[in-house]
Amino acid sequence: MNIFFPLTALFMLGMLTAVTAVSEPVCSYKNSQGETVFLKYLPYLKKGEDYVDFGANGLCTKQATCTETFKTEVEDCSKYPVSCSNKNTFNGVFPACCVKC
């Protein structure tokens, strides 16, 4: 028996499983540092992953969320009237991270 036959069979089996693998659709967002961030939509939870974009000064500038249609929805800090006196009224990191007190 040829020693390369088992190795070839394993290689072909690996190729077969790689071909049948299905990639999951994702959303993408380019952050303020120029890096691409990939976000998923979780259909069973009916919720998209989100990403809070922090600038070099430590304050956040935007939040990106993956939608059900795999589109990236981006919200800017300027959309929210956040100040030091009302930042505790917002739930979560964004948009409270838009101001530094």
NORKA-V25060 format. One record per pair of residues at least 12 apart in sequence whose ideal C-beta (glycine too) atoms are under 6 Angstrom apart, sorted by the first residue. I is the first residue (numbers start at 1). J is the second residue. D is the distance in Angstrom with one decimal. If there is no record, write none. Layout:
I|J|D + I|J|D
//
This chain:
25|70|4.8 + 26|38|4.7 + 26|40|5.5 + 27|39|4.5 + 27|66|3.7 + 27|70|5.5 + 27|72|4.4 + 29|51|5.9 + 29|64|3.8 + 29|72|5.1 + 31|53|4.8 + 32|53|5.4 + 32|55|5.4 + 37|51|5.1 + 39|51|5.9 + 39|66|4.0 + 41|66|4.6 + 41|68|6.0 + 48|65|4.9 + 48|66|3.6 + 48|67|5.7 + 49|66|5.5 + 50|63|5.8 + 50|65|4.4 + 51|64|4.7 + 52|93|5.4 + 52|94|5.0 + 59|100|5.8 + 60|94|6.0 + 60|97|3.9 + 60|98|5.8 + 61|77|5.9 + 62|74|5.5 + 62|76|5.4 + 63|75|4.9 + 63|94|4.2 + 77|95|5.8 + 77|98|3.8 + 80|95|4.0 + 82|95|5.1 + 82|98|4.8 + 82|99|5.2 + 84|99|6.0 + 84|101|3.7 + 87|99|5.9
//
